[in-house]
Amino acid sequence: MTNIKAMVLRGKKLGVLIQDARLAAGKSVDECAEAVGVSPSDFSDYEYGEKSPSLPELEVFAFYLDVPLSHFWGQESISEDDKSKQNIDRKQLISLRQRVVGTLLRQARTEAGLSIEELAERVDLTENQLEAYEFGQTPIPLPLLETISDELDLPIQDLRDKQGPVGEWAARRHAVDDFLNLPPELQTFVAVPVNRPFLELAKQLSEMPVERLRTIGEGILEITL
């Protein structure tokens, strides 16, 4: 019962954040519904918290509006300019992402040693419902997905798109944000093309094992002493 109450409250909050993102972008309900691949009535239900989108639907919605996905876990309103997106098949993308999310859930359930019957009972679902979610046949409302993820000790971040169009877009946004948060002198250093070899070297060093770095450091000391 506690899970159900928490999911209802989460759905209401999510609806407010969805409406805020849409209004900030100057989009209509019809436009957003078409972008996500649902009916205007269903999208309105998302905004009023009567229903909740799946994670893939939310990802495409954020992608469509150029809104950080983290907005939907935040506490503040936003104001973003609308930007055009590359021409992608959003319905196909959502369908693919739903199957990926389902596969990750099924894998996490198996690794946790839970049967489909046990997990279904824990999250107040029938076995058929959970099976449909795991095979990507049915979109998983985000509050329910969060509840299932908690039961499996699977961070919701691990379910987000990382390699598809939405994931690449999110990575670019993150890279831009990281750059803008650098001190001015480092921004200047990074922006100068002649410094690129130093940045590539720093990247390679950051990816090396500690023991390898220690060996290199010792070799440099031998040379300089």
N, C-alpha and C positions, 0 to 999 in steps of 0.2 A: 504493500500500500504506500509505503514511503517512497519507493521508486516511482510509482505512478504520479504522486503529488509533485515530486521533484521534476519529472519530465514535463508535466503540465506547466509549471512555473518557468522552466527553461524554454519551452515553446513560446510562451507569451513574451519573454524577454527577447528571444530570437526574432520574433515578429516585429517588434519595435525597431530592432537594429536593421532588419531587412527594409522596412519602410523608410527609415532614415537614409539608408544608402541610395534607395531609389529616388527619393525627393531631392537629395543632394546632387544627384546626377541629372535631374530634370527629366526623368523618364516616366512614362505612363505605366499603369498596371499592365495594359495590353502589350506594350513593347517588351517589358520584362518577362511576362508570361511566355511570349513567343521565343525570346532568347533562351529561356530555360526549358522550353518544350512542354509546358503545362497549360491548362486553360486559365483565362483571366480569373474565373471563379476560384480555382485552386490557389492561384497566386494571392488573391485577396485573403483567402483563408490562412495562407502563410503569414501575411502581415498582421492579421488579427490573432494569430496564435492558435487558430482552430485546427490547423494542420501544420506539419513541419516538413521542409525540404530534406532531401537526402544530401549527404556530403558532396557527391558529384554535382548535384544540381546547385548547391551553394557555391561550389568552386567555379562553375561556369557563370553563375550570377556575378560573383566577385570579378571574374575575368572580363565579363561583358561591361561592367561599370568601371573597371580599373580601380577597384577598391581593395585594400589589403584584406586578405582573408581573416587576419587576426581581429579585424573590426567586429566580427560576429562573436568574439569571445571577450570583447571589451566593455567599457562603461561609458564611452564618450561618443557624441555625435560627430559627424564628419562633414566635410565639404570638398568634393572632388569635381574637377572638370571632366565632362564626357569626352572620351577619345575613341576614335574608330578602331575596330579590331580587324585582324586578318579574317579572311573568309574561311570559317571552319564549319564542319557539320556538327553542330552542338548536340543534336539528339544522339548521333552516333557516339560522340565523345562521352556523353552522360551514360549511355548504355555500356560502353567499354569500361568506364570507371566503376560503375556499379558491380560489374563482374570482378574487377580487380579487388575492390573493397571486400566483396563477399569471399573471395579466395583467401585474402589475408585474415579475415575473421575465422574461416574454417581452419586455416593453418594454425592460428593462435589457439583455437579451441583444442585441436589435436595435441599440440605441444603442452597444453595445460592438463591433459589427461581427462578431459571432460567429454562425455557422450553428448550427442545432440539433444537427447532427452533431458539430461541434467542441466545443460545451459538454458534450454527452453523453459524449464521450470523456474530457474533462478530469475529470469527476466520477464516472466508472465506471458510467454508466447506458447503457441502450439508447436509441435515438432514440424508440421508442414510449413508454418509461417517462417520459422527459423531456417529451414532448408531452402525455402524460396529466396530468403535474404542471402544466404551463403552462396547460392548459385547465380546471384545477380538477376534473378527473375523479377524481383519486386524492389522498388526503391526503399531504402531504409530511412525513416524520418531521423533527423540529426539527434534529437534528444534520446531516442531509442538506441541509436548507434553509440552514443556516449555511454549509456548504461551498459550495453553489451561490452564495450571496450573496458570499462571499469571492472566488470566481472572477470575479464580475461587478462587484466593488468597490462593492457595494450594501449600505449599513449595514442591519443587521437591524431597527433602529429605524424605518427607512423603510417596513417591511412591516407594522408593527403597526397595529391598528385605531385610527383617529383620530376618525371621525365617527359610528360606530355606537354601540350601547349600551355595549359594553366600552370604547370610546374615550372616551365621555363620562364613564363611571365613573372611568376612569384620570385624566382631566383634573380631576375633582372631588377625587380623592384627592391629586393633585399640588398643587392649589390650597390644600387644607387643610394639607398638609405645609409649603408655603411660608409660610402664615400663622403656623403654630406655630413656625417657625424665625425669625420676625421678632423684633427686640428688644421687650421689654414695652411701651415707650413708643410704638412704631409700631403694635403690636397695638391699643393703646387708641385711637390716632388713626384707624385703619382702621375700628374697630368703631363709631365715633360717626357716626350718620346725617348730621349737619350737615356733615361733612367730605367727603361723597360727591362734590360738585362739584369739589373739589380733586383727588380721585383720578381722576375722569373727565378732567380737564384734563391730569394727569400721563400718563394713558394715551394721550391724543391726541398729546401732545408726543413721547412715546416712539416713536410710529409715523410721525413726520414725517421727511422726508429731512434730511440734515445742512445742506444749503444753505438750506432753508426755516427751520430753527431759527436759523441764523446771521442771516438777515434779520430774524426776530422779535427776536432779541437786540439787534441794532443799532438797531431801532426803539425798544426799551425804553430803551436808553442815551440816545438823542436826546431822549426825553421827560423823563428824570430829570436830564439835565445842564443 
